[in-house]
Amino acid sequence: MRAPESTSDSTPGATPLTGHIQQLLQRVRAFDVRRPMVWDGLLTTSWILFAVLDVTSGGWRSVAIDPNVSGTLVLLMSLAFSVPLLWRRTHPLAVLAFTAPVSLVNAWSGAVIQATYLQEIVVFNIALRLPGRALAWAGALVAAPLLAGAVHHPHSWDPLTVPHLWAFALSAMLGIVVRTRKEYTEALVDRAHRLELERDQQARLAAAAERTRIAREMHDIIGHNLSVITGLADGGAYAAAKSPERAAQALEAIGTTSRQALTELRRLLGVLRDHPAEADRTPQPTLDDMNELLTGVRTAGLPVRLRIRGTPPSAPPTAGRQLTVYRVVQEALTNTLKHGGTDPSPTAEVTLTYRATELEAVITDTGTAGRHGSESGGQGINGMRERASLYDGTLEAGPLPASAPATGWQVRLRLPLEDTPS
């Protein structure tokens, strides 16, 4: 049997009574924030009525040291203690300083009216809003008149001084507790706000990084496959007149390459859909797919040779590192297909060198040197450098040195096999 749902807006885990009290307090605070003068006026008016009632009923005489004090003086002192409460929140120390002489007259005359305790409301506001130094001054303003009255009436020390000192201590402690809780709550709210801003910033950074990654992947996929298709189409057009069979093979290779490109694009874009669980989860290319990549490049008309030096480690490089090497080789050969020229026809060589701590990939071709200058500001070489930097690797790209036996272009990737300790 399902428990009935609660319709209360109270804090989770609170009992119904506590929840109602919290709601009431929240509404009072909200009203106080919107209309502070209304609340201050109501509170001040209430205390004025109580003070005047104490005077008119003669109740003050039951605790007075000298019941024969003038009623007019008692009324004026009651009003002097209660009326300034209207400014207790905006100027609490000034209000207490104003009532201190009145407190001295009250203690010295022996009236000991109950309105004197209204000073503790001001003390509470001082402890709540002002620095600790102000609270020390408040203690002096409250205690000095009481001590003077006690000296003037030496047999009335306890009823004149002790209750006021206890009231001052309790009011100050209550103000400090409320202030501490308020500051703690504000700190939590501020921290939650900063965490929310940080979360939004992280989300935006993650989205930007993801857009960059997708753009890099799409550049690699589309650029490479279109370059292969272009090479196949040019070769097929050249062979169509003399060798129809070669032209048919080129068209078949174009179809295969196009389908492969579409499959990779669908896989890449599938993760962006509303239901990523339905996306194609085919693994990204690895070093084992290098021969297939080179076969496609050869079919497009670029002779390329693969050399492997050193001994591959027992544990293969991580999938991200293998993908980085694959994409760098793919991008370098694609640039050769696009910019390597045709006279003479370029050739290429891919050398993978395994060392104890790093994997080096060198892609060299004999195409027209200097042809990649336009790529420096685009997705090509910059994209390769970004991929290398993800794994603390380095990438160098430029023409072959003048001492080389032929002109051409070289891309050199050095990739650590393990992450650098932070």
C-alpha positions, -999 to +999 in steps of 0.1 A: +000+000+000+014+033-010+017+060+016-003+092+009+017+120-007+025+150+014+011+183+000+032+204+024+061+226+011+080+221+044+116+209+046+121+172+037+122+151+068+104+176+090+074+166+111+041+182+101+042+206+131+078+216+125+070+221+088+041+244+095+062+264+119+089+267+093+064+278+067+051+305+091+086+317+099+094+319+062+063+339+055+071+363+083+106+368+071+095+373+036+070+400+047+096+416+069+120+419+039+092+434+017+078+458+043+103+463+071+087+495+084+053+478+089+069+452+111+090+477+130+060+499+135+038+471+148+065+459+172+072+494+185+036+502+190+030+470+210+059+478+233+047+514+238+013+501+248+028+476+273+050+503+288+021+528+291-001+501+305+025+493+332+025+530+342-013+536+341-020+504+361+006+512+387+022+478+383+057+494+383+052+503+420+052+466+430+089+463+421+101+499+425+127+508+452+110+541+457+072+539+448+068+576+454+086+586+421+065+610+400+041+593+376+049+618+349+086+609+351+078+572+350+056+578+319+083+598+301+109+572+309+087+544+296+082+563+263+119+570+261+126+532+263+099+521+239+096+547+211+133+545+199+127+508+191+115+520+157+151+525+148+166+495+166+176+478+133+190+508+114+208+525+143+209+501+173+240+516+190+226+551+187+193+539+202+211+523+231+232+554+237+200+575+238+184+552+264+215+550+286+209+584+304+172+574+308+184+541+324+206+561+347+176+583+358+155+551+363+181+534+385+191+565+404+154+575+412+145+540+423+116+536+399+130+504+383+103+503+356+101+471+335+105+491+303+142+491+310+144+455+297+135+469+262+172+477+260+179+440+256+160+441+223+185+467+211+213+446+224+201+416+204+202+437+172+237+450+180+249+414+184+231+404+152+243+432+130+274+450+144+310+439+151+320+425+185+335+458+195+301+474+193+288+447+216+314+456+242+303+493+241+267+481+245+277+462+276+292+494+290+261+514+282+239+489+299+260+482+330+272+517+339+237+531+348+229+500+368+261+502+388+255+538+395+220+530+407+234+502+429+259+526+445+231+551+452+208+523+466+234+499+482+207+476+496+191+470+462+221+454+444+204+421+435+170+433+422+185+462+404+216+448+387+217+410+385+185+405+364+196+431+339+231+416+335+215+381+330+191+396+304+220+413+286+241+381+285+211+360+271+203+387+245+239+389+233+242+351+231+209+348+212+220+375+188+254+358+182+237+324+176+212+338+151+239+358+134+262+327+131+233+306+117+224+334+092+260+337+080+264+300+077+232+298+057+243+326+034+277+309+030+258+277+019+236+296-005+267+314-020+285+281-023+255+265-040+253+294-064+290+292-072+288+254-077+258+260-100+278+286-120+308+262-121+286+234-133+272+255-161+307+266-171+319+230-171+289+220-192+297+248-217+334+238-218+325+201-222+301+210-251+328+232-267+353+203-264+328+179-278+320+201-308+358+204-314+362+167-313+333+160-336+345+187-360+380+170-360+365+136-366+343+148-394+372+166-410+393+134-409+365+112-422+351+135-449+385+149-460+402+116-463+374+097-480+366+126-504+403+128-513+403+091-520+371+094-541+386+123-560+417+103-568+397+073-579+374+095-601+404+111-618+421+078-624+388+063-637+383+092-661+418+088-674+414+050-678+379+051-693+391+056-728+418+030-728+408+004-702+371+002-694+378-026-669+400-003-649+374+024-650+348-001-637+371-010-609+376+026-600+338+032-599+334+001-577+361+015-553+344+048-553+311+032-542+329+012-515+347+043-502+315+063-502+296+037-482+324+035-457+324+073-452+286+073-448+288+045-422+315+064-402+294+096-403+263+078-392+282+063-363+296+097-353+264+115-356+243+088-340+256+096-305+241+131-309+206+119-312+180+120-285+184+082-279+221+076-278+215+039-268+204+033-304+236+047-319+261+025-336+288+015-312+313+002-337+349+007-323+370+035-336+399+026-359+431+011-343+466+003-356+452-030-368+432-011-394+463+006-408+467-018-437+430-013-447+437+025-447+468+022-468+450-001-493+424+026-498+451+052-504+468+029-529+435+024-547+432+062-550+465+063-568+491+071-542+517+044-538+525+040-501+547+016-481+544+007-444+575+000-423+575-012-387+606-009-366+612-020-330+592-045-310+556-036-302+550-038-264+532-067-249+504-045-239+491-025-269+488+013-267+455+026-254+426+029-278+429+067-277+466+066-287+460+041-315+432+063-328+456+093-327+482+076-347+456+063-372+441+098-377+475+115-381+486+090-407+452+094-424+454+132-424+490+132-437+482+109-466+450+128-474+471+160-476+494+142-500+465+132-522+451+167-522+483+188-525+510+164-536+507+172-573+509+149-603+541+157-620+559+136-610+534+114-593+542+114-555+549+083-534+546+080-496+561+060-468+547+054-433+572+043-406+560+032-372+589+029-346+583+013-312+606+024-284+606+016-247+586+047-237+571+061-270+557+053-304+569+074-333+550+077-366+568+093-396+549+099-428+571+110-457+561+117-493+577+130-524+550+155-534+555+191-541+572+207-511+556+237-494+521+228-506+507+225-470+511+262-461+474+268-464+467+240-439+485+257-410+454+278-401+428+251-407+417+218-393+445+198-409+478+202-391+463+220-362+439+191-357+469+167-357+487+188-331+456+189-309+453+151-311+490+147-301+487+171-272+459+151-257+484+124-248+514+147-241+527+140-276+544+163-302+539+167-339+562+183-364+553+190-400+572+206-428+592+201-460+620+176-462+655+191-455+675+203-484+700+174-478+673+149-486+676+130-519+642+143-530+618+171-523+587+163-503+569+167-470+573+149-437+550+146-406+566+132-374+545+122-345+560+112-311+535+098-286+544+086-251+531+051-244+521+061-208+505+091-193+529+116-177+525+116-139+508+148-127 
